[in-house]
Amino acid sequence: MKRMGAVLCGCAVVVAAGCSAEQSGEAAPNLGASMSRSASSPGSPGLPHSGAPAVTDPLPESVLSSHPCEVLTPEQVRQALGRGASAGERKDLEPVGPGCDWSNSENLGAGFQIGFSVVSRQGLSAQYANTKPQKAIFRELTSVAGFPAVAFKDSEDNRHCTVAVGLANEFSVTATVSLSFEQESEGTDSCVPAEKVAAMVVGNLKAKAGR
């Protein structure tokens, strides 16, 4: 397999064409559909729900206070995307939260997206309630950097995959990656690089919290 950058390809092209909330990492277009916000305030006994695991050692929400395009260092972006990696472009989504996209000008379709899922106050419960019923592939991961996480996509061979990591019961961070057309033809699992990018992001957020 080529360097990690070769497999982190495509989300930015999707974004340029008009990225939906689903492609940005929170796969339900209406995150409030199944639970009202008033019932899901921080510390609410209603969280987690719908089978989502509890976050037993949450990060403070202050770790998400900085610009989402600063959640990865330039070197980490280059590590992920390889030569031709762009600077991050802010792409917030109203139903989800702040987000940032990166692309690769030298690798057709190359890119990924990071999102802070903070609007719904549902954390991973939003994915379990809204995304799981809609996605053919919905995998519970052992953990990402010590936090509960899921990966989801429309089919096994889909070149787009999102990994959502629960940082607290009320909020999560997502990494959406798409394969280049070359890597798609080689049969690469798009969720593998998505998990790697998510782990880098969470590692940086843990460091920010002094862990």
C-alpha positions as CSV (number, residue, x, y, z in Angstrom):
1,M,0.0,0.0,0.0
2,K,1.2,3.5,-0.7
3,R,1.9,6.0,2.1
4,M,-1.1,7.0,4.2
5,G,-1.6,10.1,2.0
6,A,-2.5,7.9,-1.0
7,V,-5.6,6.5,0.7
8,L,-6.9,9.7,2.2
9,C,-8.5,11.0,-1.0
10,G,-11.9,12.3,-2.1
11,C,-13.9,14.0,0.6
12,A,-12.8,17.5,-0.5
13,V,-14.1,16.8,-4.0
14,V,-17.4,15.8,-2.5
15,V,-17.3,19.0,-0.4
16,A,-16.6,21.1,-3.5
17,A,-19.6,19.6,-5.1
18,G,-21.8,20.3,-2.1
19,C,-21.0,18.2,0.9
20,S,-24.0,17.1,3.0
21,A,-24.2,16.8,6.7
22,E,-23.9,13.1,6.2
23,Q,-20.7,13.3,4.3
24,S,-19.3,15.7,6.9
25,G,-19.5,13.0,9.5
26,E,-22.9,13.1,11.2
27,A,-24.9,10.9,8.9
28,A,-28.4,11.9,9.9
29,P,-29.5,15.2,8.3
30,N,-31.8,16.0,11.2
31,L,-30.0,15.2,14.5
32,G,-32.9,16.3,16.6
33,A,-35.4,13.9,14.9
34,S,-35.4,11.3,17.6
35,M,-34.6,13.2,20.8
36,S,-35.4,16.8,21.8
37,R,-32.5,19.1,22.7
38,S,-34.2,19.9,26.0
39,A,-34.0,16.3,27.0
40,S,-30.3,16.1,26.2
41,S,-28.6,18.9,28.0
42,P,-25.1,18.2,29.5
43,G,-25.4,15.7,32.4
44,S,-28.9,14.6,31.2
45,P,-29.8,11.1,32.4
46,G,-31.1,10.5,28.9
47,L,-27.6,10.1,27.6
48,P,-26.3,7.9,26.2
49,H,-29.3,6.3,24.4
50,S,-30.1,4.1,21.5
51,G,-27.4,1.6,22.4
52,A,-24.5,4.1,22.3
53,P,-21.7,3.4,24.9
54,A,-21.1,5.8,27.7
55,V,-18.0,7.9,27.7
56,T,-16.5,7.2,31.1
57,D,-13.6,9.6,31.0
58,P,-14.8,12.5,28.9
59,L,-12.7,15.4,27.6
60,P,-13.7,18.9,28.5
61,E,-15.7,20.6,25.7
62,S,-13.1,23.4,25.8
63,V,-10.8,21.3,23.7
64,L,-13.1,22.1,20.8
65,S,-12.9,25.8,21.3
66,S,-10.2,26.5,18.6
67,H,-10.7,26.8,14.9
68,P,-11.5,23.3,13.5
69,C,-8.8,23.8,10.8
70,E,-6.2,23.9,13.5
71,V,-7.1,20.5,15.0
72,L,-4.3,18.9,12.9
73,T,-0.8,20.3,12.4
74,P,0.4,21.1,8.8
75,E,2.8,18.1,9.1
76,Q,0.0,15.8,10.1
77,V,-2.1,17.0,7.2
78,R,0.9,16.2,4.9
79,Q,1.3,12.9,6.5
80,A,-2.4,12.1,5.8
81,L,-2.7,13.5,2.3
82,G,0.9,13.5,1.0
83,R,2.3,16.0,-1.5
84,G,-0.2,18.5,-2.8
85,A,-2.1,18.8,0.5
86,S,-4.0,22.0,0.8
87,A,-4.5,24.3,3.8
88,G,-7.8,23.6,5.6
89,E,-11.0,25.4,4.5
90,R,-13.6,26.1,7.1
91,K,-16.9,24.3,6.3
92,D,-19.4,24.5,9.2
93,L,-22.7,22.6,9.0
94,E,-25.6,24.2,10.8
95,P,-27.2,20.9,12.1
96,V,-23.8,19.5,13.2
97,G,-21.2,22.1,14.2
98,P,-17.8,23.5,13.1
99,G,-15.9,21.7,10.4
100,C,-12.9,21.9,8.1
101,D,-12.0,20.3,4.8
102,W,-8.6,19.5,3.3
103,S,-7.9,18.5,-0.3
104,N,-5.0,17.3,-2.5
105,S,-4.4,19.0,-5.8
106,E,-2.1,16.2,-7.1
107,N,-4.3,13.2,-6.3
108,L,-7.7,13.1,-8.0
109,G,-10.4,13.3,-5.4
110,A,-8.0,13.5,-2.4
111,G,-9.2,15.0,0.8
112,F,-10.8,14.5,4.2
113,Q,-13.0,16.4,6.6
114,I,-13.1,16.9,10.4
115,G,-16.2,17.9,12.2
116,F,-17.1,18.9,15.7
117,S,-20.6,17.4,16.4
118,V,-21.8,19.8,19.1
119,V,-25.1,21.2,18.1
120,S,-27.5,18.3,18.9
121,R,-25.9,17.6,22.3
122,Q,-26.3,13.9,21.5
123,G,-22.7,12.7,21.1
124,L,-22.5,9.2,19.7
125,S,-26.1,8.7,20.5
126,A,-27.0,10.6,17.4
127,Q,-25.2,8.1,15.2
128,Y,-26.8,5.2,17.0
129,A,-30.3,6.6,16.8
130,N,-30.2,8.3,13.3
131,T,-27.3,6.9,11.3
132,K,-27.2,3.2,12.2
133,P,-30.7,2.5,10.7
134,Q,-29.7,4.2,7.5
135,K,-26.2,2.8,6.8
136,A,-25.5,-0.7,5.4
137,I,-22.2,-0.6,7.2
138,F,-22.1,0.5,10.8
139,R,-19.2,-0.9,12.9
140,E,-18.5,-0.4,16.5
141,L,-14.7,0.1,16.9
142,T,-12.8,-1.1,19.9
143,S,-11.7,2.5,20.6
144,V,-10.0,5.4,19.0
145,A,-7.3,6.8,21.2
146,G,-9.1,5.4,24.2
147,F,-12.6,6.7,23.3
148,P,-15.7,4.8,22.0
149,A,-16.1,5.1,18.3
150,V,-18.1,3.9,15.3
151,A,-17.4,3.7,11.5
152,F,-20.1,3.9,8.9
153,K,-20.6,4.0,5.1
154,D,-23.2,3.0,2.5
155,S,-21.5,-0.3,1.4
156,E,-18.3,-2.3,1.9
157,D,-16.8,-0.9,-1.3
158,N,-17.9,2.7,-0.8
159,R,-15.0,5.1,-1.1
160,H,-16.4,7.4,1.6
161,C,-16.3,6.5,5.3
162,T,-16.9,8.4,8.5
163,V,-15.5,7.6,11.9
164,A,-17.2,9.3,14.8
165,V,-15.5,9.4,18.2
166,G,-17.4,10.1,21.4
167,L,-15.4,12.6,23.5
168,A,-18.2,13.0,26.0
169,N,-21.8,11.8,26.1
170,E,-22.9,15.2,24.7
171,F,-20.5,15.7,21.9
172,S,-18.2,13.9,19.4
173,V,-15.6,14.5,16.7
174,T,-15.8,13.0,13.2
175,A,-13.4,12.2,10.4
176,T,-14.8,11.7,7.0
177,V,-12.4,10.3,4.3
178,S,-12.8,9.3,0.8
179,L,-10.5,7.2,-1.3
180,S,-8.9,8.4,-4.5
181,F,-10.3,6.8,-7.6
182,E,-7.0,4.9,-7.8
183,Q,-7.3,3.5,-4.3
184,E,-10.9,2.8,-4.8
185,S,-10.0,0.6,-7.8
186,E,-7.5,-1.2,-5.6
187,G,-10.2,-2.2,-3.1
188,T,-8.9,-0.2,-0.1
189,D,-11.3,-0.1,2.8
190,S,-12.0,3.6,3.2
191,C,-12.7,3.2,7.0
192,V,-9.0,2.4,7.6
193,P,-7.6,5.8,6.8
194,A,-10.7,7.5,8.4
195,E,-9.8,5.8,11.7
196,K,-6.2,6.9,11.4
197,V,-7.1,10.5,10.8
198,A,-9.6,10.3,13.7
199,A,-6.9,9.0,16.0
200,M,-4.6,11.8,15.1
201,V,-7.3,14.4,15.9
202,V,-8.2,12.8,19.2
203,G,-4.6,12.6,20.2
204,N,-4.2,16.3,19.6
205,L,-7.3,17.0,21.6
206,K,-6.1,14.9,24.5
207,A,-2.8,16.7,24.5
208,K,-4.7,20.0,24.6
209,A,-6.5,18.7,27.7
210,G,-3.2,17.8,29.3
211,R,-3.6,14.0,28.9
